[in-house]
Structures are given as structure tokens and as C-alpha cells.
């Protein structure tokens, strides 16, 4: 099959998807810049009737969920959040009123193109955007408290304790298989450091009663937000929404917005500071969140424990992503860079334990 025919077949496949959405006249504007997903993200313009201007949407291949997952919960939840004033992009519905189209084993959405700027740590408005992100997360959580739809829980093996242990097992396996002695030793030390503190952190969280639980966003970080003069203009990607303790998502938010440097031209999210988190960004995020949704009694005390629980996961998906998930092995020319990030990651348990009280006091 020649290249021209391959391109034609791809176009026919896309036409099949668009026709299933009830769209016959549209233009392919090319892939969107998305560092967060390897799935299809295609910007399309749908022609209006009677000469009206077109509207732009993103044709998205929906991420795979758990086996036999009923995805209807996410659409009910996003509709509720939209009605509560959370700025979620609208979805194009099929003629039958469905938000997705399934072709073979793949499911697709047509999501409205959103306005706003991507988050950048180096932007002069960065601190204001950190505050806006904290406030928006609080608004989402406040709205979620009132959601009366069906409860959607992840399987027991996907609960936070099992997930963090699975990540540590992966890291331990990588340490044993690494052909670079310095990296192998550093990874083993990293695992030891986390395994020494996590049991106590999980016990502390479990000992506090009445911690708010509801459906969370599930993937709340800089790539899934857009910003403008008034703050957050769009919240994206509710694919991982599920029932959880809110302090877990709050801890992820603090990590993502005060520990990492978000750069639009980089696929690797590096540590923001040489040791720990940026305290000013953590304070702004938590104060903005707390002004809308303060902690219940004793909840702020365990925020440091929640950070201990989520940090290994967020680290492996961020600053150490190339160590664990690169398609090719580590380049020996870049080992010094890898080791620097591993030193930062290994120091986190001690640093978080030391500042545990002050982090909790920022949330009030």
C-alpha cells in the first residue's frame, strides 16, 4: 500500500468517526500539542450551516479505563460540575444524544476547543496562577460535596495505598535490572527512604475520622488547566474522576504546583527547587484553597502524611519519568542529570517529615 493510500485510509477512518457524531462537513486542522497523552488529539473545524462560520473541537480518543468500567459516571459528574459553574469544555453529542462514539475497540469524544493559556512556572503571572489553581480545586471539591449521582469507586487494587506500593515495586525492579551501577544504587536508596515512612503515614491518615470524601477530579495538574486574566478559564480531563478522600487530591495539587517546574517546551517536568518544594507556592495554593474550603478538625495535621503518600507516584510520573517509562534506555551522557533528580527525590521523605507541621499550618 503506498503512502497516498495510507493517508486516504486514515481520512476514511476519521470520516467514519465524524459521521457517527452526525458531522458531515469538517476540516482536519492537525494534531493538538498535548504532552499528557499519546492518544489521538485532533483539532477539527465543524462547518456551520448556511454559510455560518465553523466551530472548533478536539477529537479525542478516550483513555482506557478499568475492565468493565461503566463510563457513564464521568459524564453525569461533568454535567453536574458544569451546572455548578466549573468551566468544563462542552461535548458534541451524537444524534442519539450520546457523548461518545465507539468504533471497534476505540471510543472517541468531540470536545470544544478551549480558550486560555497553558501554565508555565516561568511566567510572570505564575504565582497568581498557582493561587487560581488552588481556588479552582476548592470550588470543584465544594461542588462535589453536593453531587447526588451514583458513587464510582476504583477497584481495591487501585486505592492509593496499593498504587504507591505498586510504584515502589516497579522502582525496586528497575533498581535490580539497571545496568548503570550509580542509578541502581540511587533507586534502591530511594525505595528504602520511602518504604521507611509510608506505613506510619498511612496509619496517620486512617486514624483521622470524618475526612471529607467525594468524587475528585482525579488528574488535577497544570496540563489540565487553562488560564486567563480572571484565573482558570478551563478545567480539562475528568477521565480519572472517582470517589476518594479530598486530602489525597489536595496533596497532589500542592506537589504539582509547588514542587515541579512546568515548561511548555519540555516533555520532562523537573524539580522546581534543589530541595523539597517552593514554600511560597505551597502557601499560596493552600491559602487560596483554604479560603474556600478549610480543613475539618485534625485534617490539616495529616496533609504532610498525604504528601508522603502521593509523592512517590507523582515523582515517578514527573521528574523521574524517563528513568521508568522511556522507550529507550538511559543515555549515559545524561547520567549526571538523572542522578541530580534522584538526589532530590530521595531527600523528599526527610524534607516532608521535617516541614510536616508548617505545611499543615498553611492550610487554614
HUHU-V733072 format. One line per field, one symbol per residue. ss: DSSP state (H for helix, E for strand, - for the rest). phi: phi as a letter, one per 40 degrees, with the letter a starting at -180 (. if undefined). burial: 1 if it has 24 or more other C-alpha atoms within 12 Angstrom, else 0. Layout:
ss=???
phi=???
burial=???
//
This chain:
ss=--HHHHHHHHHHHHHHHHHH-----EEEEEE---------EEEEEE--HHH---EEEEEEE----------HHHHHHHHHHHH----E--E---------EEE--EEEEEEE----E--------HHHHHHHHHHHHHHHHHHHH----------HHH-HHHHHHHHHHHHHHHHHH---HHHHHHHHHHHHHHHHHHHHHHHHHHH-----EEEE-----HHHEEEE--EEEEE------EEEEHHHHHHHHHHHHH-EE--------EE-------HHHHHHHHHHHHHH-------HHHHHHHHHHHHHHHHH----HHHHH------HHHHHHHHHHHHHHHHHHHHHHHHHHHHHHH--
phi=.ccccccccdcccccccccccgbbbabcbgcccbccaccdbbcbbccccfgcccbcbbcbccccbcdgccccccccccccccccgcccccbcccdcgccbbbbgcbbbbbbdcbchbccbcccdcdccccccccccccccccccdccbcccbbcddcbcdcccccccccccccccccccbdccdcccccccdccccbcdccccccccccgcdbacbcgacaccbbbbadchccabbgccbcacacccccccdcdcccbbbbcbcbbcbccccbcagbccccccccccccccbacccdgcccccccccccccccccccbdbdccbbccbcccccbcdcccccccdccccdccccccdccccccca
burial=0000000000000100110110100110000000010001111111000000001111111100000000101111111111000111111110000011100000111111110011111000011111111111111111111010000111000001100110111111011000010011111111111110110011011000001111111111111111100011111111111111111111111111111111000001111100111111111111111111111001111111111111111111111111110000010000000110111111111111101100111111
//
